[in-house]
Amino acid sequence: MTIRVVHYINQFYAGLGGEEAANALPESRKGAVGPGVQLQTLFGEKAEIVGTVICGDGTYGERTEEARADCIRLIEAFQPDLLVAGPAFNAGRYGFACGDICSAAGKMLGIPTVTALYPENPGVELFAKNTVIVQAADSARGMKAALEGLARVGLKLASGEPLGPARLEGTISRGIRKNFFFEKNGAERAVEMLLDKIAGRPFRTEYEMPVFKRIPPAPPIKDLKTATIALVCSGGIVPKGNPDHIRVSSAETYGRYNISELNDLTPETYESIHGGYDRVWANQDPDVVLPVDVMRELEREGVIGKLYDWIYTTTGTGTAVAHAERFGREIGAQLKEAGVDGVILTST
Amino acid sequence: MRLELHEVHVSDIQWGERTEVVDHVLRVNREEAAAALAGEDRFASVRLDLARPGESVRIIPVKDVVEPRVKLKGGRGYFPGFFAPPETAGEGVTLVLKGAAVVTCGPIVAFQEGFIDMSGTGADYTPFSKTNNLVLTVEPVEGLGKHAYEEALRLAGLKLALYLAEACREAKPDEIRVFEKGSITEENEKYPNLPRILYICMAITQGLLHDTFLYSADMKTVLPTLLHPNEVLDGALVSGNCVSACDKNTTYHHVNNPVVEALYRRHGKDLNFLGVVPTVEDVRLAGKERASSMNAALAKNLGAHGVIVTEEGYGNPDTDLCLNAKKCENFGIRTVVISDEAAGTDGASQSLADATPEMSAFVSSGNVNEMIEVPPMKTVLGHPEAIANLSGGAAESLRPDGSMFVELQAVIGSTCELGFSRIGCEWI
């Protein structure tokens, strides 16, 4: 069955004119228009551009909600299997429109979408997560390559074939890591990379080093005797039975539990669910990981003003940095809101 | 040093009247094999099963995988310090039942073992779906401590693998692989113009059932030391790890270390392979600093031009990996690392717990968090309910029909950081 394609283009590529026609209202035409003619040739018999939807860049940029709704209606009328938009190269408003209509069609019509943009086009940052973007040159000089990319990737998407790595598909990465099977095993790849590195030949690292955010430490506590101190733990200590089902590894949640009535964690009340260490001793005495007992002593002795009534806890093993960062931000904000002066972070 | 691996190719495993290899079929006398483990009073029961490639079988929870091997010349027994005298391995002749493996099973640490599927999606990710497996499941005697259970099962796995190989010692090898290399001085004279490469092999040595053994010595108290590559290929390293399944190096991985084999293949052609430094992953920062400093100093003093560093595990060992790369690079020694990634189930997170700009040449062995769906298996060996407690699994992972939706990290050897498989991450 031939794949039904709708092609989205702006006023310029539809031949309506340049800036003077930027306020053109959404319209649709049967079949291919402008660059769509070449795109149809590239599709051959595998896909047919059943319609072209055209909207002025000014209209889309200034009255986005309305233009989007109109365009979606026009696209839907053709009952497409795939939406192709652009290529928009480095044109800012056109890039925005292509990204936005792809994103909307994907969500509202449930069809695959693809556009082609220059990596610095603002549409990339806005929509890369919601649509597939073929990497295009910065101007229409790169039309041929962009259309070839759109046709190739579009056919794959419409036929449900999984896309390969961005660098091989010629697409712009969405910032997602995905597993693939390489031709050679990791050890062979490492030896080849090392010989290249030693010889000064170019080589491609398989993961570019991330840059960690540096968090400036809070100023020191002036008077510990009047300070409220909280315990926050990544050692997997939770109330017995793990009521909030925090995962044993790769946690995506944390728990908040009241300890105002507790002077000591016992095997009857608390346990470790952490998947990264031998829990034998932590289960015999959970205080070895989350030292409520010692903190209560310090409280009694007046070393600290008060142990905060709530503990925060999660498992820190295999935890994605993105989740860890969110935990930290949320817990930090809540503790600050509660007037906590200091935190002791315990791990394992 | 010259090591001959006499490999007997095994393409099937069956129960038989005597333990032997006939026409590539490993026949196992079940009672005799079980009897080889007699005398271990820490087991309440011992069960042996077979699992072959392509079968609808799931093995769970897996602790270790061991390749059946025995010394034919240049020693006796196998795994020096365990079932051989604690003498230098890597010389003489070793019989290998290639294509066979002993898989040990037992819920030691609730979370820290993985599974092997012999068919279906899960099978694509583990090398042990391609081996003909003798599966050992033991129940400990009541009240046995976790640490004693781990030790007993570790020794039983080694012993059973040795038993198989010993019983087949007369089998005719299908292939003889020779690993031969002189002393560092001799090789330097032979290949003065080839880049000298050292391999730093990090091992989990955190204690609390996260241990690796070098000539039976618990490595967490061992300082980095230099081995001839043959020693690694001939049983010097043994896994005692109960840790996330995807990237722990089983004993099978150690004797088939792919980095050692890859460097050996190019030795004398593209490079001069200096040797292997097994090194620790200490839980303390001071220990990490000490080990990485010693590793870099060893590399420098050996005149290495390049180093490959492989990690075991993830999380805090990422810091050991960074320090090893950084200190070698600071000496002007070019470094490549192999590591897996914890990029989250959506692949959108930063992948490492620590990073350093010197780690500019990184080989990825996959995202441990990526979700996979595995179909139900007709037969489940071991303890199926264990999936709820595996790293990478959750209570809802096991569905009523027996299929599972789990993170890749629950599959044994799926993201092995020795670069054993072809998996790796790419940007999409």
Boltz contact constraints between the chains, C-beta under 6 A:
constraints:
  - contact:
      token1: [A, 165]
      token2: [B, 426]
      max_distance: 6.0
  - contact:
      token1: [A, 166]
      token2: [B, 427]
      max_distance: 6.0
  - contact:
      token1: [A, 166]
      token2: [B, 428]
      max_distance: 6.0
  - contact:
      token1: [A, 173]
      token2: [B, 427]
      max_distance: 6.0
  - contact:
      token1: [A, 176]
      token2: [B, 347]
      max_distance: 6.0
  - contact:
      token1: [A, 176]
      token2: [B, 348]
      max_distance: 6.0
  - contact:
      token1: [A, 176]
      token2: [B, 428]
      max_distance: 6.0
  - contact:
      token1: [A, 177]
      token2: [B, 343]
      max_distance: 6.0
  - contact:
      token1: [A, 177]
      token2: [B, 347]
      max_distance: 6.0
  - contact:
      token1: [A, 177]
      token2: [B, 367]
      max_distance: 6.0
  - contact:
      token1: [A, 177]
      token2: [B, 425]
      max_distance: 6.0
  - contact:
      token1: [A, 178]
      token2: [B, 347]
      max_distance: 6.0
  - contact:
      token1: [A, 178]
      token2: [B, 428]
      max_distance: 6.0
  - contact:
      token1: [A, 179]
      token2: [B, 366]
      max_distance: 6.0
  - contact:
      token1: [A, 179]
      token2: [B, 367]
      max_distance: 6.0
  - contact:
      token1: [A, 179]
      token2: [B, 370]
      max_distance: 6.0
  - contact:
      token1: [A, 179]
      token2: [B, 423]
      max_distance: 6.0
  - contact:
      token1: [A, 179]
      token2: [B, 425]
      max_distance: 6.0
  - contact:
      token1: [A, 180]
      token2: [B, 426]
      max_distance: 6.0
  - contact:
      token1: [A, 181]
      token2: [B, 422]
      max_distance: 6.0
  - contact:
      token1: [A, 181]
      token2: [B, 423]
      max_distance: 6.0
  - contact:
      token1: [A, 182]
      token2: [B, 422]
      max_distance: 6.0
  - contact:
      token1: [A, 182]
      token2: [B, 424]
      max_distance: 6.0
  - contact:
      token1: [A, 185]
      token2: [B, 258]
      max_distance: 6.0
  - contact:
      token1: [A, 185]
      token2: [B, 419]
      max_distance: 6.0
  - contact:
      token1: [A, 185]
      token2: [B, 421]
      max_distance: 6.0
  - contact:
      token1: [A, 185]
      token2: [B, 422]
      max_distance: 6.0
  - contact:
      token1: [A, 186]
      token2: [B, 338]
      max_distance: 6.0
  - contact:
      token1: [A, 186]
      token2: [B, 363]
      max_distance: 6.0
  - contact:
      token1: [A, 186]
      token2: [B, 365]
      max_distance: 6.0
  - contact:
      token1: [A, 186]
      token2: [B, 419]
      max_distance: 6.0
  - contact:
      token1: [A, 187]
      token2: [B, 258]
      max_distance: 6.0
  - contact:
      token1: [A, 187]
      token2: [B, 259]
      max_distance: 6.0
  - contact:
      token1: [A, 187]
      token2: [B, 262]
      max_distance: 6.0
  - contact:
      token1: [A, 187]
      token2: [B, 419]
      max_distance: 6.0
  - contact:
      token1: [A, 188]
      token2: [B, 262]
      max_distance: 6.0
  - contact:
      token1: [A, 189]
      token2: [B, 363]
      max_distance: 6.0
  - contact:
      token1: [A, 190]
      token2: [B, 308]
      max_distance: 6.0
  - contact:
      token1: [A, 190]
      token2: [B, 336]
      max_distance: 6.0
  - contact:
      token1: [A, 190]
      token2: [B, 338]
      max_distance: 6.0
  - contact:
      token1: [A, 190]
      token2: [B, 363]
      max_distance: 6.0
  - contact:
      token1: [A, 190]
      token2: [B, 419]
      max_distance: 6.0
  - contact:
      token1: [A, 191]
      token2: [B, 262]
      max_distance: 6.0
  - contact:
      token1: [A, 193]
      token2: [B, 336]
      max_distance: 6.0
  - contact:
      token1: [A, 193]
      token2: [B, 361]
      max_distance: 6.0
  - contact:
      token1: [A, 194]
      token2: [B, 306]
      max_distance: 6.0
  - contact:
      token1: [A, 194]
      token2: [B, 308]
      max_distance: 6.0
  - contact:
      token1: [A, 194]
      token2: [B, 336]
      max_distance: 6.0
  - contact:
      token1: [A, 195]
      token2: [B, 270]
      max_distance: 6.0
  - contact:
      token1: [A, 197]
      token2: [B, 334]
      max_distance: 6.0
  - contact:
      token1: [A, 197]
      token2: [B, 361]
      max_distance: 6.0
  - contact:
      token1: [A, 198]
      token2: [B, 195]
      max_distance: 6.0
  - contact:
      token1: [A, 198]
      token2: [B, 305]
      max_distance: 6.0
  - contact:
      token1: [A, 198]
      token2: [B, 306]
      max_distance: 6.0
  - contact:
      token1: [A, 198]
      token2: [B, 334]
      max_distance: 6.0
  - contact:
      token1: [A, 205]
      token2: [B, 360]
      max_distance: 6.0
  - contact:
      token1: [A, 205]
      token2: [B, 361]
      max_distance: 6.0
  - contact:
      token1: [A, 205]
      token2: [B, 362]
      max_distance: 6.0
  - contact:
      token1: [A, 206]
      token2: [B, 362]
      max_distance: 6.0
  - contact:
      token1: [A, 206]
      token2: [B, 363]
      max_distance: 6.0
  - contact:
      token1: [A, 206]
      token2: [B, 364]
      max_distance: 6.0
  - contact:
      token1: [A, 206]
      token2: [B, 424]
      max_distance: 6.0
  - contact:
      token1: [A, 207]
      token2: [B, 362]
      max_distance: 6.0
  - contact:
      token1: [A, 207]
      token2: [B, 364]
      max_distance: 6.0
  - contact:
      token1: [A, 209]
      token2: [B, 355]
      max_distance: 6.0
  - contact:
      token1: [A, 209]
      token2: [B, 357]
      max_distance: 6.0
  - contact:
      token1: [A, 209]
      token2: [B, 359]
      max_distance: 6.0
  - contact:
      token1: [A, 210]
      token2: [B, 350]
      max_distance: 6.0
  - contact:
      token1: [A, 210]
      token2: [B, 355]
      max_distance: 6.0
  - contact:
      token1: [A, 247]
      token2: [B, 394]
      max_distance: 6.0
  - contact:
      token1: [A, 248]
      token2: [B, 111]
      max_distance: 6.0
  - contact:
      token1: [A, 249]
      token2: [B, 391]
      max_distance: 6.0
  - contact:
      token1: [A, 250]
      token2: [B, 369]
      max_distance: 6.0
  - contact:
      token1: [A, 275]
      token2: [B, 111]
      max_distance: 6.0
  - contact:
      token1: [A, 275]
      token2: [B, 391]
      max_distance: 6.0
  - contact:
      token1: [A, 277]
      token2: [B, 208]
      max_distance: 6.0
  - contact:
      token1: [A, 278]
      token2: [B, 109]
      max_distance: 6.0
  - contact:
      token1: [A, 278]
      token2: [B, 208]
      max_distance: 6.0
  - contact:
      token1: [A, 278]
      token2: [B, 209]
      max_distance: 6.0
  - contact:
      token1: [A, 280]
      token2: [B, 146]
      max_distance: 6.0
  - contact:
      token1: [A, 317]
      token2: [B, 315]
      max_distance: 6.0
  - contact:
      token1: [A, 318]
      token2: [B, 342]
      max_distance: 6.0
  - contact:
      token1: [A, 320]
      token2: [B, 342]
      max_distance: 6.0
  - contact:
      token1: [A, 320]
      token2: [B, 344]
      max_distance: 6.0
  - contact:
      token1: [A, 320]
      token2: [B, 349]
      max_distance: 6.0
  - contact:
      token1: [A, 321]
      token2: [B, 349]
      max_distance: 6.0
  - contact:
      token1: [A, 321]
      token2: [B, 350]
      max_distance: 6.0
  - contact:
      token1: [A, 322]
      token2: [B, 344]
      max_distance: 6.0
  - contact:
      token1: [A, 322]
      token2: [B, 349]
      max_distance: 6.0
